[in-house]
Amino acid sequence: MVDHDLLERVLRLDAEARRELRDAIDQSLPAEVAPRLAALLDARIAEADAHPGDAVPWEVVRDRARTKVATAKKTA
């Protein structure tokens, strides 16, 4: 149940204070991961652990993305 007096006080805070409060509340709660997402993450981690040589360095991924964006801008 929501304490409406508290809610009214929170809503009177400026946007930055509300964001800070939201972040503090969010950090106080346990992380929630849906079972399907947890299973997918576990599978991807297992795959990465089984084939570490298949990893693509961040710099390569970043450069490929930049190239795709630049190409898309030229054709737009």
Secondary structure, DSSP 8 states (H G I E B T S, - for coil): ---HHHHHHHHTS-HHHHHHHHHHHHHHS-----HHHHHHHHHHHHHHHH-GGG---HHHHHHHHHHHHHHHHHH-
